[in-house]
Amino acid sequence: MTGLAGRRVAVWGAGVSGVAAASLLVELGAEAILSDARPLDALQIEGLDARVAVHGGGNVLAGADLLVPSPGIPPRALRGVGVPLMSEIELAASVARGPIVAISGTDGKSTTTEMIGAVVRAAGRRAEVCGNIGVPFSARVLAAAPDDVLVVETSAFQLWSCGRFRPQVAVITNVAGDHLDYFDEDAAAYARAKARVLPDQQPGDAAILRAEDPVVSGFETAAGVRRVLFGPSPRAAGLGLADGVITLDGAALLPAAALPLPGAHNIANAQAALAAGLALGLDAAPMVAALQRFRGLPHRLQLVGERADVRWYDDSKATNPHASAVGLAALPGPLVVITGGYDKGLDLQPFLDAVIGRARHVIVMGPTGARTAAALAGAVPTTAAADLPAAVALAAALASPGDQVVLSPAASSFDAWTSYAARGDAFQACVRQQILTP
């Protein structure tokens, strides 16, 4: 973006994205003021450019005429702020030299993002994988060469405040109920945020959309943008699935059984990755080979171990009922399910549908536990556990040979953990200590 040099820009929130944004701003010649609601002596800031001014104890504008807000600050808190907003990913995109592939959606974003990075590299291009997946876009953008592909996972929290954001390739995996509390229970606002990767695209760009999702397939795209549909069902155009084979415009690409990751959702993730690579003009053969080697990410239906013919899975990334349902559908055999977490007030029905008739027992915990148990009364036996170690011990007592025990929270982790990863790590530690250690 031109015009940042010499401007005074406020950055609210001293998390990793705020630090990266502030550092990028001063590199571009702006005066950046980074502030945070936490007291200054409570901030643990790493990697911040020394030219950035820092304030604690409250977010401040300090005379700035532009604001880069933390993704954790909901829209309601920024109404009437009095200056234009710019998302951190919008800031980074404004100075990107290489093509941007932006991945949006409720579920599957991180796996799809990593798959796209893998297929791009396999096809001979450098890929910078960044954004909501871990390293902020602003921390990577200046180091990327013009031929590098910037593969950016984007969240609704980052997208809603974008004024202009143009990815050359936009991927939307799905839209399901999640984070509605952030958007004041406005499902339409949440869907609009997910679709924010589309409006600024230009002729020749590509929009890769999940065909089976009526919300996603119904999103409008700009004139001249190529619409590519994908999903695990037969189709004559785009990426489909016929007789167990992933197809491109009806022609076979690879057997779905050759993918190491289980489940229809991972077939869809692989299709989206292939579609993104093809939209960039990359060869299909090395991308197909890369997907056959792809082993997945932690805490996404991750096999922790097996003992006494019982398999233990960590699906801590299933932070909403829809994501839980998708993961559970990918597992064979009878289930013993550990579920529960921070209550966002989401509709539990997708999770209930996934366990009724397949789970022999559901162990509930956390704030959503009582609501889940009540909803399953008379359909599936449930037991409440005081904490995760107790839940693992109870699951071990209930499981029989051939069962799959799975941590499938269907809820965010913020009741007891700082992140889904911390929750998954705790679960894996319990399983290894209580179950897998002789």
N, C-alpha and C positions, 0 to 999 in steps of 0.2 A: 504493500500500500504506500502510495506517496502521501506526503503531508504530515507524517508523524514527527519528523525532525523538528525539534524546538517546541513541540507541544507538551503540555503538562497532563499526564494520564494517571488516574487513580486505579490501583489494582486492589480489590478487596479479597482477602483470604490469603494467608501465608502458607497454604499447602503447596504440593509439588507443582500444580499447574499455575498457581499465582506466582511462585518464585520464578518459574520458567518464563512466564509472560513478562514479568517486570524486567528480568534480565535481557530478554529479547528487545523490549522497548528501548532501553538505554543503548543497546547495541545499534539500534536504528536511529539514534539521535534524539529520542524523546526524554523528557524528565519524568521518571516513574516514582510514584509514591505508593508503597506497599503497606497496607494496614490490615489488622486482624482484631477480632473481638477479644481474643485472649490477651492477658497482660504481656508486656514486652519481655519480661524475664521468664515467661512460660513458653515462649516461642523457641523452637529448635529448628532453625533455618539453615539448610545446607545448600551450597552451590549458588548462592545469590551474588550477583554482580555488586561489587563494592560501591558503585555509583548510585545504587537504589536507596532512597530514603525509606526508613521503616518506622511505623507507628504501631503501638499496641494499645489494648484497652478499649478498642472500638474502631469501626471502619470510618475513614474520613475521606472527604473529597479534596480538601486542602486547595481549593481554587482550580481543580482540574476541570477540563471541558470534555473529557471522555472517561468512561468507566469500564474496566474489565472485571466482571464479577466472578467470584468463585462459583463453580458448578453446584456447590452445596447450598447456595443462597437461592431460595425459591422466588418465583416471579412476584409473589405478593409483597415481599420485602423490598422490592426495587421499584415499585410503583411510585411515581412522583419524585424520583430521585433528582430529576432536573437536568441531567446530561445524557447524551447518547450512550448506549451500551455497545460493547464489542466483546464477543466471546473470545476466549483464549485460542480456540481452533480457528476462528475467523482471522485473528491477528496473524497466526502462523501461515495460514493459507494465502494471506495477502502478499507474502514475500517468497512463496514457494516457487522454485524454478522448474521442478519436475512435475510430472502428472500425479494427481491425487486420486487415490481410490478410497472412498469413504464408506464405512460399513455402519449401518444403522439397524435398529430393530430391538425387540424386547429380549429375545433368546438367541443364543448361537453366535453372537457378535464376536466374542473373543476367539472361539475356535475357527470361525470363518476368516477372521483377520489373520490369524497365524497360518491358516491354509493358503491364503492368498500370498502372503510373504514367501511361503515355501515354494509355490508353483512359479512365482516370478523369478526367484533365484534359480530354480531348476532350469528355467527357460533362458538363462543367461543374462538377466538384468539384476542390478543391485536393488534391494528393497529395504526401505526404512520402515519398520513396523513400530507404530507409536500411537499416542492418543490415550483414550480411556483404558486401554489394555495395560498401561504401566507408565512408560516414559512419555511425558507431555510432548505434543506436536511442536510446541514452541522451542523445546530443547533440542530438537533434531533438524529443524527446517533449514537453518543456515549452513549446516554441514553437508546437506544433500546436494549432489551434483545435478545438473540439468537432465541427465538421462536416468537418474535414480527414480524409482517409483515410491511414492510416499503412501504407505498403506496405513490408514488412520481409522481406528475404532472410535466412533462418536456416540455419545450418550444424549438422551433427551435433555439432560441437565446442561450439556454444553451447547446443544443446537438451538434451543428456543431463543437465546439472546443474540443469535447471529443476525447481522444486518445484511451481509452478503457472504456467501460461501459456495464456491463452485468446484466440486470434484469432477474430474473428467469421467470417472466411473463411480456411480453410486449404487450401493448394494443395500437392500432392505430385506432382512431375514423374515420378520413377522411383526405383528403388533398384537400384544396380549395385555391383559390387565396387570399393571405394576406401577408403583411410584405415583399412584393417583393422589396420595396425600400431598405430595410436592406440588401438584397442579390443582390443588383445592378440589379434588374429586372430579375434575373436568376431563373426562376421557377424550373428548374431541381435542382439547389443548395438548394432551399427551401425544395423540396421533399426529397432530400438526407438527409437533417438535420432531418426531421420528421422521416425518416426510421432509424436513428442512434441508435435506441433502439434495433435493430435486429442483427447486424453483429457479436457481441461478445457472443451471446447466445450459449449454449452448449447442447449436446444431453440430452433429458428429460425436457428441458425448454419448455415454451409455447409461441407462437405468436398468439395473438388474433386480427384478421384483419376484417375490414368492407368489407363484400362481395360485396355490390353494388357499391363500389368505385373502379373503374378500376385501379387507381394508387396504392391504398393500397393493393388490392387483388393481384396485380402484383409484389409486393415487394418480393424479394428473402429472404429465411431464410436458416440458416445453417443446415447441415445434422444432422438428429436426432431430430430437434426441431419440436414439435407438432404444426401444423397449425390448428387453430380453426377459422372458419368463422362465422360471425354474421351479422344480419340485418333484417329489417322488411319485409321479403318475405319468401315464403315457401322454405325449404331445408331439404334434408334427413339427412345431417350431420352438426353438429354445432348447433348454436342457430338461429332459424328461427321464422316465424310468419305464421300461417295457420288458416284461419277462425276466426281471432281475438284472437288467442291463441298463446302465446309464447311457442315454442317447443325446446326440446333438442334431437338431432338426431331423429327428427320426433315425439317424444313422448311429450304429453302436460305437461307444467310446471305451467303456470298460465294465466288467461285471461288478455289480454292487458288492458282491461277496469278497472282492479283492481289497476292499477298504478295511483297514485294521480296526476302525472304530465302529461299534455296533449302533443299530437304530436307524429308522427312517430320517430322523433329524440330522444325522451325520451324512447321510446320502445327500440331503438338501444342502448342507454346508459345503460338501465337496462340489456339488453342481454350481453353487454360487461362486466358488473359487475358480473353477474352470471358466465360467462365463466372464469373470473379471479379467482373467489372463487373456482370453480370446479377444475381449474388447480392447485390450492393449496391443493386439497384433502378435501375440506370442504363439509359438508352436504348441500343438496339443500334446504330442507324444511325451516330451519331458515333464509336462505338467501332470499327466496321468501317472507317470512313474513316481513323481514326488508324492502324490496322494496315496499311492500304495505303500509308501514308507512312513506316512504321517502317523504319529503315535498319540496325538492328543495332548491336552493340557491338564495340569493338576486340578483336582476337585470337580471334575466334570465326568461323572460316571467312571471314576478312576478305580481300578481294581487294587485294593490294598493288600489282599492276600487271601489264602484259602487254607482251611484246616477242617479235618473230619468231613470232607465233602460239602462244606459250607463256604460260599464265597462272600467276601465283605467288600462293599463298594462305597466310595466317598463321592456323593453328588452334592456337596455343599454349595456349589454354584447355583443350584436350583433354588433361587431366592423368591420364587412366586409359584402359585399352584400350577400354572400352565407349564412352566419349566420342569417341575417335579413330574407331572404327568408324562411329558415327553421322555424323560429319562427312564421312568419306570416301565414304559411301554417297550423300551429297548432291551429289557432284561428277560431272560427265559426263566421258566420254573417258578415255584412258589416263592413268595416274598415275605420277609419280616422287615418292616419299615420303621425307621426312627425319624420322627418329624417334629417340627415346631420351631418357633423363633419369634422375632419381633412382629407384632400384629399391625399390618398396614391396612386392615379392614378389607382385604381382597376377597373376592368370591372363591370359596374353597372347592367349588364343584368339579373343576378339572382334576384336582388331586383325588377327590372322593371317587370319581368315576374310574380313576386309574387303579385304586386299591381294592375297591369292591369287586369280589369275585377272583382276585389274584393274590391278595395278601392274607396270610394266615393270622397275622397279628400286626397291629400298629402300636408303636410305643410313642407316646406324646410327651412333649416337654415345652417349657417356655410359655410366653403369653398367649400363643395361638393354641396351646395344648387342649384347654378345656373346650374351646369352640370346635376343634377338630373331633374330639372324643364324642361330644354331643351329636355332631353331624353323622358320625359312624355308628351310633348306638343301634344295636339290633342287626347291623350289617356285617361288621368286622369286629372281633374282640380288640379292645384297646386297654392299655395300662399306662398310667402316668409315671414318669421317672423324674426324680428331683434334679438330676443333672446329667451331663453326657456320660461320665463313667458309669453311673447307675444304669443308664439306657443301654450301654454296650453290654454290661453284665447281664441285664435282663434279656437282651436279644440272644446272647449266647445260650442262655438257659432255654429259650423258646425254639431256637432253630433246630431243624432236623436235617439229616443228610439230603443234599440236593437243593436246599434252600439258598436264596440270595438275600443277605442282610444288607440293606442300603440306607445310608444317611440321606434322606430326601426331605429337606426342611420345609419346602414350600413357603418360605418366609425369609426375610432378611435376618442378618446375624446380630443386629445392634442391641438386642436385649442383653447379650452377655459377652460378645466379642467385637473386636474393632473392624472385622471384615469377614467375608465368607471364607477367605483363605485361612485366617486364624482359626475359625470354627473347624474347617476341614483338617487342618494340622492337628488340632486337639483330638478330633475323632480318630485320625490315623494313629496318633500316639497311644490312645486308649486301646485300640484294636491290637496294636503290636505288643503292648504290655500285658494285656489281659488274655488275648486269644492266641497270637502267633508265637509268642515266646514260650519255649518248652518249660 
